[in-house]
């Protein structure tokens, strides 16, 4: 590598370490999982594993061998998209290789120059990156704040052009829901198009796991929904749900669809079978919500002085201000055998650093009790350390 480039990269890495922003890859297979997004346990389902192995024997090729517009389109892809449209109560579905690719493609091609994109301040990085690629004007509104959204809608309408509002139905860091009916009503009033990322609601909320938009009966009022399959569905890939016209437009303009090699047949089967499993085993969602209720009640009883996120979803969190402090608490919990990860600033706002805790159907009450005990001890030790430093 060139000397000047080596120096630049090494300097950047050193700075990241000094700021507490350094990232590294870790394997935690032996730890008790409280960090993955496998909410329903489908990612480790033996049933899905066996069904996929059996169904794969009928496949005639291993890879897609090209983009959907070239050699990568198959009858299986058509069948999976038809199943997804039915599952999520939509007219059509269009598969993408990942939620990141779906959000990137959707936002980079739909809003045009002179239009305005209004986004919640806490949307996914993939939506932010898609918005950056768009030629539209961009405004942000305070998280879930209807008053601020209305003000931004007034501002956008005064600028001319069309308006797109982009939100998540369930937010990945705070675990809170968007006020979907009220946001949909504002969009109707201002004639704005609403786009909803349902990544963390897919399979978990709504009838048959169809998401929060369907739970509120708002699918006709939402231009596009993005459902991803690498979280509660336990597999890989994503789809944009919407009208046939929207699907046709994305096929012609979404660069992350046009120029990406299609999902291989094995992944298509996995998507199809995972959704069938969610439909066949609705008790998974019921058990998950029971685990959430148990965690919420027990955490506030065991550590009432702690700052817990106000979430009723599988995404819970313990706020520990400061990158160094939250890393210490996470490390102590990890040493006790629990896989939790610290979320540091600037991923979240300064002072809102937290231990992000994901609950699953396979987490037992005893495991939850053990995690809470480890976190409480680590939190106490961190406070003692901080007091010692101050003195």
C-alpha positions, -999 to 999 in steps of 0.1 A, spaced: 0 0 0 12 35 -7 29 52 22 7 82 24 -24 60 23 -11 37 50 -4 68 72 -39 82 66 -57 49 75 -36 43 106 -42 78 118 -79 75 113 -80 42 132 -60 56 161 -84 86 163 -113 62 164 -98 43 192 -92 75 212 -128 86 207 -142 52 217 -155 47 181 -134 17 171 -153 -13 158 -142 -49 154 -157 -82 145 -165 -106 174 -180 -141 175 -202 -149 205 -217 -183 196 -213 -197 231 -230 -167 248 -267 -163 255 -281 -143 227 -296 -109 236 -283 -90 206 -294 -106 174 -326 -96 155 -338 -132 154 -369 -122 174 -390 -153 165 -362 -178 166 -367 -187 130 -330 -181 122 -322 -212 144 -353 -232 136 -346 -269 129 -380 -271 111 -369 -244 86 -335 -260 82 -351 -294 73 -377 -279 50 -351 -259 32 -328 -289 28 -356 -310 13 -369 -282 -10 -334 -274 -22 -331 -309 -38 -355 -296 -66 -333 -267 -75 -315 -270 -109 -289 -243 -103 -270 -229 -74 -267 -192 -83 -288 -165 -99 -260 -159 -125 -271 -124 -132 -294 -95 -124 -332 -100 -126 -332 -80 -159 -307 -105 -174 -303 -141 -165 -314 -138 -128 -352 -138 -132 -370 -171 -125 -405 -185 -121 -395 -191 -84 -389 -153 -80 -423 -146 -94 -439 -171 -71 -421 -158 -40 -431 -122 -48 -468 -133 -52 -466 -150 -18 -451 -119 -2 -478 -96 -17 -504 -119 -2 -486 -122 32 -482 -84 35 -516 -75 20 -502 -56 -9 -509 -54 -46 -473 -64 -55 -439 -71 -41 -404 -66 -56 -375 -84 -41 -342 -68 -32 -310 -84 -20 -312 -67 15 -331 -40 33 -302 -16 27 -305 -21 -11 -343 -17 -10 -341 16 9 -312 28 -12 -330 21 -44 -364 34 -33 -353 68 -20 -327 75 -46 -351 71 -75 -386 82 -64 -382 118 -53 -371 141 -81 -353 174 -82 -376 201 -68 -394 176 -45 -389 174 -8 -380 144 14 -391 148 50 -376 121 73 -378 112 110 -345 121 126 -340 85 138 -345 66 105 -321 38 94 -287 46 79 -298 30 47 -327 54 44 -304 83 51 -280 71 24 -309 67 -1 -320 103 7 -285 116 2 -285 100 -33 -318 117 -41 -318 150 -60 -347 162 -38 -346 187 -10 -343 172 25 -359 181 58 -358 163 91 -385 163 118 -380 156 155 -385 119 163 -422 110 163 -431 147 168 -463 154 150 -462 191 156 -427 193 140 -437 171 111 -467 194 104 -444 224 104 -420 207 80 -449 197 57 -460 234 56 -424 244 48 -421 218 21 -454 227 4 -444 263 3 -412 253 -16 -433 236 -44 -428 202 -58 -440 169 -44 -435 158 -8 -424 124 5 -425 115 42 -402 87 53 -405 69 87 -400 35 103 -429 17 119 -408 4 147 -374 21 155 -343 0 157 -326 18 186 -354 30 208 -378 2 201 -407 26 199 -435 27 174 -443 56 151 -478 72 155 -488 57 121 -525 68 120 -517 104 128 -488 106 104 -509 90 76 -536 116 83 -511 145 80 -498 130 47 -534 128 34 -541 164 44 -509 177 27 -511 153 -3 -477 138 7 -465 103 -2 -458 81 28 -430 55 29 -427 32 58 -397 9 67 -412 -21 85 -378 -39 91 -383 -45 128 -421 -51 127 -420 -78 99 -433 -111 113 -437 -97 148 -467 -73 146 -500 -72 128 -523 -101 116 -501 -130 105 -470 -109 111 -479 -85 83 -465 -55 101 -478 -24 118 -491 -7 87 -515 -36 82 -523 -37 119 -536 -2 116 -554 -9 83 -533 18 65 -519 -2 36 -539 18 11 -525 51 25 -489 41 23 -470 45 -10 -444 19 -2 -435 -4 26 -401 -21 30 -401 -55 47 -368 -72 54 -362 -108 61 -329 -109 80 -345 -101 113 -376 -118 127 -379 -139 95 -344 -153 101 -332 -155 65 -321 -128 41 -334 -104 15 -361 -77 14 -390 -65 -6 -408 -33 -15 -445 -37 -12 -468 -14 -31 -488 -9 -63 -481 -26 -97 -472 8 -111 -446 14 -83 -431 -20 -89 -427 -13 -127 -412 20 -119 -386 5 -95 -377 -22 -120 -369 6 -145 -352 31 -122 -339 16 -89 -302 11 -95 -297 -12 -66 -322 -35 -83 -312 -31 -119 -274 -36 -114 -274 -62 -86 -271 -99 -91 -304 -115 -81 -309 -135 -50 -299 -171 -56 -326 -198 -57 -317 -211 -22 -324 -177 -7 -357 -175 -25 -368 -208 -11 -357 -197 24 -378 -165 21 -408 -185 10 -405 -212 37 -398 -187 65 -430 -168 58 -449 -201 56 -435 -210 90 -446 -177 106 -481 -184 92 -481 -219 105 -468 -211 140 -485 -179 152 -476 -189 188 -441 -176 181 -452 -140 182 -474 -147 213 -444 -162 232 -422 -133 221 -446 -107 235 -448 -126 267 -410 -125 271 -412 -87 264 -438 -82 292 -417 -103 316 -385 -83 309 -403 -50 313 -418 -59 346 -387 -76 360 -362 -50 349 -381 -21 365 -385 -41 397 -349 -53 399 -333 -20 389 -359 8 393 -331 35 395 -318 25 361 -328 43 329 -347 18 308 -360 26 273 -398 32 272 -403 4 248 -429 -24 246 -412 -41 217 -386 -68 216 -360 -40 214 -352 -30 250 -324 -9 263 -305 3 293 -292 38 290 -256 43 303 -243 77 294 -208 79 280 -191 56 255 -165 44 280 -191 37 307 -215 18 284 -186 -3 271 -177 -12 306 -212 -24 314 -214 -44 282 -181 -60 288 -191 -71 323 -224 -86 310 -204 -104 282 -180 -118 308 -210 -132 326 -220 -151 294 -246 -128 279 -242 -115 244 -252 -78 246 -235 -49 227 -230 -13 236 -245 13 213 -222 44 214 -225 79 201 -227 91 174 -249 61 164 -271 75 192 -271 110 207 -244 119 232 -258 110 267 -281 84 252 -255 56 249 -271 23 258 -270 -14 260 -293 -26 233 -311 -57 244 -331 -79 219 -355 -104 232 -364 -137 215 -388 -166 218 -359 -188 229 -348 -166 258 -360 -182 290 -372 -163 321 -341 -176 339 -318 -162 312 -336 -128 315 -332 -129 352 -295 -137 348 -289 -109 323 -307 -83 346 -286 -94 376 -253 -91 355 -264 -57 342 -274 -44 376 -240 -54 391 -221 -39 362 -241 -7 365 -233 -4 402 -196 -11 396 -195 15 369 -211 41 392 -185 32 419 -157 36 394 -171 69 382 -174 82 418 -138 72 425 -126 91 394 -145 122 404 -131 121 439 
